Amino acid sequence: MNVRLVYIIRKPEWERQHRLRAIEINGKCAVADELGDLARLHKDDFDRLMKVVHLVADSHRVINPRHVKQGRKHRSIYEMRGGHARLFFFYTPDTDEIVVCTHTYWKAKPSTQEQNEAFEKADRLRKRYVDSESSIGTKER
């Protein structure tokens, strides 16, 4: 299994300055595809989410729960909030602390079970990343 980190915002100068990436597994980056769909189908929520993405990328840690929520059960997982759109992420365990985005979630209703499943999915992806790091190291494009 090939796990690596990739850029998700296609502005080279911005990407070089910030430590925000998405997880790619076996050549597939769900975050990039999901954000593209979100931009086309729900522009207002996408724009709100992108403001939070920039806020997270510009800060060491965002603790305002209006913008970022930490998982209750999965404490190493966070969600960026933009309208109904959510973008899940974790911080790498190294000193560089890269923000690694895992997937999006559309919160259409207050379903605790669905939200827990979204946090669990992000945690599974975090574990895959950590496992791959311990065996081969990070590769970025």
C-alpha positions in Angstrom: 0.0 0.0 0.0 1.4 3.4 -1.0 0.5 6.2 1.4 1.8 9.7 0.9 0.9 13.4 1.5 -0.1 15.6 -1.4 -1.0 19.3 -1.9 -4.7 20.1 -2.1 -4.7 23.9 -2.8 -3.2 24.5 -6.2 -1.3 27.7 -5.5 2.4 26.9 -5.4 3.4 29.9 -3.3 0.7 29.2 -0.7 1.6 25.5 -0.6 5.3 26.2 0.1 4.4 28.6 3.0 1.9 26.3 4.8 2.1 22.8 6.1 -1.3 21.6 4.9 -1.6 18.4 2.9 -4.1 15.6 2.1 -3.6 11.9 2.5 -3.3 9.9 -0.7 -3.6 6.1 -0.7 -2.6 4.1 -3.8 -2.7 7.1 -6.0 -6.2 8.2 -4.9 -6.8 11.4 -2.9 -10.4 11.5 -1.7 -10.0 15.0 -0.3 -9.2 16.6 -3.6 -12.1 14.9 -5.4 -14.6 15.7 -2.5 -13.5 19.4 -2.3 -14.0 19.6 -6.1 -17.5 18.2 -5.8 -18.2 20.6 -2.9 -17.0 23.6 -4.9 -19.4 22.7 -7.7 -22.4 21.6 -5.8 -22.3 23.8 -2.6 -20.3 26.9 -3.4 -21.2 28.9 -0.2 -20.3 26.0 2.1 -17.1 25.4 0.1 -16.1 29.1 0.5 -16.8 29.0 4.3 -14.8 25.8 4.6 -11.9 27.3 2.6 -11.8 30.2 5.1 -11.3 27.8 7.9 -8.7 25.8 5.9 -6.7 29.0 5.6 -7.2 29.8 9.2 -5.9 26.4 10.2 -3.0 26.6 7.8 -2.0 30.1 9.2 -2.1 29.1 12.8 -0.2 26.7 15.0 -3.5 25.3 16.5 -7.0 26.6 16.1 -9.0 26.1 19.3 -12.2 28.1 18.4 -15.0 25.4 18.3 -16.9 27.6 15.8 -14.2 26.7 13.3 -12.5 23.5 14.5 -13.8 20.7 16.7 -11.7 18.0 18.3 -13.1 14.5 18.5 -14.4 13.3 21.8 -13.5 9.7 21.4 -10.7 10.2 18.8 -8.8 13.0 20.5 -6.2 13.1 17.7 -8.8 13.9 15.0 -10.3 17.3 14.3 -12.9 18.7 11.9 -12.9 22.0 10.2 -16.4 23.4 10.0 -17.8 25.4 7.1 -21.6 25.6 6.9 -22.8 22.0 6.4 -19.3 21.0 5.1 -16.7 19.3 7.3 -13.1 18.5 6.5 -11.4 16.0 8.9 -7.7 16.2 9.7 -5.0 15.3 12.1 -1.6 16.7 13.0 1.5 14.6 12.2 3.3 13.4 15.3 6.6 15.0 14.2 8.0 18.4 15.1 6.9 19.9 11.8 3.3 19.2 12.6 1.8 18.9 9.1 -2.0 19.2 9.0 -3.2 16.1 7.1 -6.7 16.3 5.7 -8.4 12.9 5.4 -11.9 13.3 4.0 -15.0 15.5 3.9 -18.4 15.0 5.5 -21.7 16.7 4.7 -23.6 17.4 7.9 -27.2 17.5 6.8 -28.7 16.5 10.1 -27.6 16.1 13.7 -26.7 12.4 13.7 -24.3 11.4 16.4 -23.8 8.0 14.8 -22.9 9.5 11.4 -20.5 12.0 13.0 -18.8 9.3 15.1 -18.4 7.2 11.9 -16.7 10.2 10.2 -14.3 10.6 13.1 -13.6 6.9 13.1 -12.8 7.0 9.3 -10.4 9.8 9.9 -8.7 7.9 12.7 -8.4 4.8 10.5 -6.7 6.9 7.9 -4.4 8.5 10.5 -3.4 5.0 11.7 -2.6 4.0 8.1 -0.5 7.1 7.7 1.4 6.5 10.9 2.0 2.9 10.1 3.3 3.8 6.6 5.6 6.5 8.2 7.1 4.0 10.6 8.0 1.7 7.7 9.0 3.9 4.8 8.9 7.7 5.5 6.9 10.5 4.0 6.8 11.4 0.4 5.2 14.6 -0.9 4.4 15.8 -4.3 
